[in-house]
Amino acid sequence: PNIKLDYKIGKSLPFLDVQLTNNNGILSTSVYHKPAAEPYVTPFTSDHPRHVFSNIIKTSIERATRYSSTFEAFNYERRYIKLMLLYNDYPSTFIENEFHKYFSEYISKSPFLPLIDDEHKYFLMRKEILGLPTPRQSQVAMSAALADIDNDPPDDDERQEPDQNKKKPEEKISNYNEKFFTHFTYEKRFETCKRDMHQVYNHAFKDTPAIYTKQIVGNRNRRQAQNELIRKRPNKTLLQNTTITKTTSKTHFTFNNKLYIQHNGVAMGAPLAPIIADVFMTNLETTLMDDLINAGVSEWHQYVDDTFLLVNSITCIDNILSILNNFHPSITFTYKVEDGDKLEFLDVFITRSTECQSLGTTIYHKPAYTDLLRGMS
């Protein structure tokens, strides 16, 4: 009494996430999207590892391939996937690279034609994918293989009987003179070159003694930055940064609807301005610190271009100012000393206690502060 079955009849019916269609006695399938379904997946701007976005595209393509029994249905779903990914801020280049990576794994033997271009290739790919187990099937098969159904210890005969299917440990290559090594550097889209080189080699040296020489194709990629900069002494060319020079000498900005070229430095508001300012000030601090200490500076605290100093009572401030202003002709430092044991730095008001020999801090409000917050609109 607590269950009630319902039914639906038609030439095209959804079952779970599969759309079944009867075309004159021929049953075809495609991906079914519920009417209330929204085209949302994990946004590309979210803080997830890169492989999460790649797996979303791979899973969507594999689902479309498994469920689409016709080439037309697959192309329709492929367009739907691309539009959905673009809607979720996935870059078009990233989408195309993932599509190329997936299709080249199943179809094209040439590194230059990685996408599907006819119906016959699609059915070959679909046949191959349908023969592969799903992740769930692989997990169940692995659990069943590792499970001890009887929970009984093995018999003596089973202990003594050797495993005929046990794989032998791989032998290390020692006779290098009999091996043929081929090293090449390739881009990601040239992954199939390895197979092509084997085919070319077998075709070229067929019926010759060279065919009995085993060919081993490897790749020689560029060293990682960690290896270049840490594990060995880096090349001087790696440490020479010409990008900053080009960035600071070829900039432009607009003022009063006119375009101006800035010959030196970075325009205010430019994305690189804070980074280059930090690099410049860090270089200044590292270069001049010994001279500043000798001039009487005991504490140096810097935030971008604002600096808080503690100096000795007999220190000449003009000497410190001269050291700083002589560092580069385009910069000019100014200073402000404490007034009544009080001094503001950024949004902090610092008070010096001569009795306790300590510093106290409170929030500093500029004279033009209006005590107003922006209202919600």
Disulfide bonds with the S-S distance in Angstrom:
none
